[in-house]
Amino acid sequence: MKDVGLVLQGGGMRGVYTSGVLDFFMDKELYFSYIIAVSAGACNAIAYILKQRGFGKRIYIDYIKKNKYISYKNLLTKGSILDMDFIFHTIPNTLEPFDFEKIKNSNKKFVITATDCSNGQPVYIDVDNCDDVITAIKASSSIPFLTKTVEFEEKNLLDGAISDPIPIKKAMEDGNHKSIIVLTNENGHKQKPFKMKGLARKIYPDYNDLVKSISNCHRVYHKTIDYINELEAKKKVFIIRPSKYLKLKTFDKNTKKIESLYKLGYMDAENKYNELIEWLKV
């Protein structure tokens, strides 16, 4: 659908909620020509573009059972709590092969959001002009303190959620008069302020602006939520978010909780489907 954007928030393991939503969209053959995503949202977007239904569920549930790709041992031995080589090399190249040419030749515009460590500002990577999609997604998914910065096109990048957690303004700037936003937190969620600025300065001594952005990201998040709530009242956006609170931490490995959140995403999308179709007609 033209001029309707799809905006996908991140959220670590909570991204499995988005997997459920997008699997329902694929079951209904509901596709949009513009997608902008952050972190885990960008991983889900790839599966959606390639129509690899069930990809997200397998990554979040099946592979976490079989592989220790999340552990504090990884943090000590590899400098990242996530086994980034397994996630961004083994999976897309061997276990769940991506057709990279199909991504680039898709009729969908796909934008990945990351944060530039040098100035703390968002970087929007247009996949049409990108020669290394996986590294771009890896950069968008690299959480400060717990993963390494990622070098991409002569920039050092980190998680897009630091600077633009829900990039609705960019979606509008790119010409989408309406957008569907998939959030991974329930209504009323409060993001806590970051209280370790001193630690951030020690870990990122050369990136003062990045430290400022990390310290301010909770304010950016709440300001963005207020803005999209205003847009929702004007029928400019359609929000799908968890209809109930399911406790799941960013790096939670409880597969029962993860599967419950996946099922909630699918169910919420199904329950809002008729309302969404009517909204699209306006």
C-alpha positions in Angstrom: 0.0 0.0 0.0 1.4 3.3 -1.1 1.8 6.3 1.2 1.2 4.2 4.3 4.3 3.5 6.4 5.0 0.7 8.8 7.1 1.7 11.8 8.6 -1.0 13.9 10.0 -0.4 17.4 12.8 -2.5 18.9 13.0 -3.9 22.4 15.3 -6.9 22.5 13.4 -10.1 23.2 10.2 -8.1 23.3 10.6 -7.9 19.6 8.9 -11.3 19.4 5.7 -9.4 19.8 6.3 -7.7 16.5 7.1 -11.2 15.0 3.6 -12.2 15.9 2.0 -9.1 14.4 3.9 -9.5 11.1 3.2 -13.2 10.9 -0.5 -12.3 11.0 0.0 -9.6 8.4 1.7 -12.2 6.1 -1.2 -14.6 6.7 -3.5 -11.9 5.5 -1.2 -10.9 2.6 -1.1 -7.4 4.1 2.1 -5.6 2.9 3.2 -2.0 2.9 5.6 -0.3 0.5 7.5 1.6 3.2 9.1 0.2 6.4 11.3 1.9 8.9 12.6 -0.1 11.8 14.8 0.0 14.9 17.0 -2.8 16.3 14.9 -6.0 16.8 12.2 -4.3 14.6 14.8 -4.3 11.7 15.4 -8.0 12.1 11.7 -8.6 11.9 11.3 -6.3 8.9 13.7 -8.5 6.9 11.6 -11.6 7.4 8.5 -9.6 6.5 10.0 -8.2 3.3 11.2 -11.7 2.3 7.9 -13.3 3.3 9.7 -15.7 5.6 6.8 -16.4 7.9 7.7 -17.8 11.3 11.3 -16.5 11.1 11.0 -14.3 14.2 9.4 -17.1 16.2 12.2 -19.5 15.3 14.9 -17.0 16.2 13.4 -15.9 19.5 12.2 -19.3 20.7 13.8 -22.3 18.8 17.3 -21.0 18.5 17.5 -19.7 22.0 16.8 -23.2 23.2 19.5 -24.8 21.1 22.2 -22.1 21.1 23.7 -20.0 23.9 23.6 -16.8 21.8 22.7 -14.7 24.9 24.9 -15.0 27.9 27.1 -13.0 30.2 29.9 -15.4 29.3 29.7 -13.9 25.8 30.1 -10.4 27.4 33.3 -11.5 29.1 34.8 -13.5 26.2 33.5 -11.6 23.2 32.7 -8.1 24.5 29.0 -8.6 23.8 26.2 -10.3 25.7 24.9 -11.5 22.3 26.9 -13.8 20.0 26.8 -11.3 17.2 28.6 -13.6 14.8 26.0 -16.3 15.3 23.0 -13.9 15.0 24.3 -11.8 12.1 26.4 -14.3 10.2 25.5 -17.9 10.9 21.7 -17.4 10.9 21.3 -15.2 7.8 23.9 -17.1 5.7 23.4 -20.7 6.8 20.5 -21.5 9.1 17.9 -19.1 7.7 19.4 -17.9 4.4 18.4 -14.4 3.3 18.1 -13.6 -0.4 20.0 -10.3 -0.2 19.3 -9.5 -3.9 15.6 -9.9 -3.3 15.8 -7.4 -0.4 17.5 -4.8 -2.5 15.3 -5.4 -5.5 12.1 -5.4 -3.5 9.5 -2.7 -4.3 9.5 -1.8 -0.7 11.5 1.0 0.8 13.2 -0.2 3.9 15.0 2.2 6.2 17.1 1.1 9.2 17.6 3.4 12.1 20.9 3.5 14.1 22.8 6.1 16.2 26.0 7.8 15.2 28.4 7.6 18.2 30.3 10.8 17.1 27.3 13.1 17.6 24.5 11.0 19.3 22.2 11.6 16.4 20.1 9.2 14.4 21.3 7.7 11.1 18.8 6.5 8.6 20.1 3.8 6.3 18.2 3.4 3.1 18.6 -0.3 2.1 18.3 0.7 -1.6 21.6 2.5 -1.2 23.2 0.0 1.2 25.8 -2.6 0.2 25.8 -4.4 3.5 22.2 -4.8 4.9 23.2 -7.2 7.7 25.9 -4.9 9.1 23.4 -2.1 9.1 20.9 -4.2 11.1 23.7 -5.3 13.4 24.5 -1.7 14.1 20.9 -0.8 14.8 20.7 -3.7 17.2 24.0 -3.0 19.1 22.9 -2.0 22.6 25.2 0.3 24.5 27.4 -1.3 27.2 26.3 -4.8 26.3 27.6 -5.0 22.7 30.4 -3.4 20.7 30.0 -0.4 18.5 29.7 -1.3 14.8 31.7 0.3 12.0 29.5 1.1 9.0 30.4 3.4 6.1 33.1 5.2 8.1 30.9 5.7 11.1 30.8 4.0 14.5 27.1 3.1 15.2 25.0 1.8 18.0 21.3 1.0 18.7 18.9 3.3 16.9 16.7 3.3 20.0 19.2 5.7 21.7 18.4 8.6 19.4 15.0 7.7 17.7 13.2 4.8 19.4 10.1 5.1 17.3 11.0 6.9 14.0 7.5 8.1 13.1 8.8 11.6 12.2 11.2 10.2 9.6 8.3 8.1 8.1 6.3 11.2 7.7 9.2 13.2 6.2 9.6 10.4 3.7 6.1 11.1 2.4 3.8 8.7 4.3 0.6 10.5 5.2 -0.4 7.6 7.5 1.6 5.0 9.4 1.0 1.8 11.3 3.2 1.7 14.4 4.0 -1.6 16.1 5.1 -1.0 19.7 6.6 -3.6 22.0 5.5 -2.1 25.3 2.0 -1.8 26.6 0.1 1.5 26.9 1.4 3.5 29.8 4.9 2.0 29.9 7.4 4.3 31.6 11.0 4.1 30.5 13.3 4.7 33.5 16.0 7.4 33.5 19.6 6.3 32.9 21.5 6.8 36.2 25.0 5.7 35.3 26.3 8.7 33.3 29.7 8.3 35.0 30.1 4.8 33.8 29.0 5.8 30.3 31.7 8.5 30.2 34.3 5.8 31.2 33.1 3.3 28.5 32.7 6.0 25.8 35.4 8.6 26.7 35.6 9.8 23.1 31.8 10.2 22.6 30.5 13.0 24.8 27.4 13.5 22.6 26.6 9.8 22.7 26.7 9.9 26.5 24.3 12.8 26.4 21.9 11.0 24.1 22.0 7.9 26.3 21.2 10.0 29.3 18.4 11.7 27.5 16.9 8.7 25.7 14.0 8.2 28.2 12.9 11.8 27.6 13.0 11.2 23.8 11.0 8.0 24.2 8.2 9.6 26.3 8.1 12.7 24.1 7.7 10.4 21.0 4.9 8.4 22.7 3.1 11.7 23.5 3.5 12.7 19.9 2.2 9.4 18.4 -0.8 9.5 20.8 -1.6 12.9 19.4 -1.3 11.5 15.8 -3.5 8.6 16.8 -6.3 11.0 17.9 -6.1 12.6 14.5 -6.3 9.2 12.8 -2.8 9.7 11.3 -1.4 6.6 12.9 -2.8 3.2 13.8 -1.0 1.7 16.8 -0.7 -2.0 17.6 0.8 -2.6 21.1 0.6 -5.3 23.7 -3.0 -5.4 25.0 -1.8 -6.6 28.3 1.4 -6.5 30.4 3.6 -9.5 30.0 6.8 -9.2 32.0 9.8 -9.9 29.7 13.2 -8.4 30.1 15.3 -7.2 27.2 17.5 -10.3 27.3 15.0 -12.7 28.9 15.6 -16.4 28.0 12.3 -17.7 29.4 10.9 -19.4 26.3 7.4 -19.8 27.7 7.2 -16.0 28.3 8.6 -15.3 24.9 6.1 -17.6 23.2 3.3 -16.0 25.1 4.3 -12.6 23.9 4.5 -13.9 20.3 1.0 -15.3 20.6 -0.2 -12.0 22.0 1.2 -10.1 19.0 -0.6 -12.4 16.6 -3.8 -12.2 18.6 -3.7 -8.4 19.0 -3.2 -8.0 15.2 -6.0 -10.4 14.5 -8.3 -8.6 16.9 -7.5 -5.2 15.4 -7.6 -6.3 11.8 -11.1 -5.2 10.9 -10.5 -1.8 12.5 -7.2 -1.5 10.7 -8.8 -2.2 7.3 -11.4 0.5 7.9 -8.7 2.9 9.0 -6.8 2.2 5.8 -9.9 3.1 3.7 -10.2 6.6 5.2 
